[in-house]
Amino acid sequence: MKKILFLTTLLTLNLLIFSCGGSEVPETGVSSDIIFEQIEDHSKVLSIDDFESIGFKSVRSVKQDKLMDGMINAYYGFRKVPIKDWAGKDIVDYELRFFESHQEAIAKGEKSADLRTGENAQLRKNDASDPNATHPIAADWPELLKDARECQGNIVGSHHAGLCMSPRYAEFKIFGNVIILGQGGNLEESYEHIGFIVDALKGVIAE
């Protein structure tokens, strides 16, 4: 998987740079002290109530007959997070995919989440016949797809001049029976945003 390869490469680069007296990895911009555990079990089977209790606001939910195999619920929404120094932004978007168990989330949800995150995310409903497709394969799951896109480019009047096909989520985490896709323009931002919501579920108070 692309993130595991990335982290392995990052560790190798950190060791090489450290031996030369450096402390960062300029190619990725990810701080060398960030540790991101992509798959983590949890003692409790989580529901949307657990997320709403820590401030998650659901904007959209998926109908039962539109869920992927093994999925029991899915939501798009946002949460206020304790960010004070990132362009003043304190509302972050998330996609939550619920499964019966941690094992089901891994077995039936990991691959699909990987396909919706990162720079090669599959964000189109169409197939390879579309000459403007940024990925030759259509998205594996069409639900919440519009919410997984962001616009980039200059804004002219009330319309975006850029292409509204940039991935909203750079990374995901399987936490217990839930797959959390976190908004971020790069891996470091997604790591941080996913960490905020996971820490809140664990009862960790952010300073």
Secondary structure, DSSP 4 states (H G I P E B T S, - for coil): -HHHHHHHHHHHHHHHHHHTT----TTT---TT----SEE--SS---HHHHHTTT-EEEEE--GGGSPTTEEEEEEEEEE---SSSTT--EEEEEEEEESSHHHHHHHHHHHHHHHSSTT----SS-TT-TT-SSSS--S--TTTGGGEE--S-EETTEE-S-S-EESEEEEEEETTEEEEEE-SSHHHHHHHHHHHHHHHHTPPP-
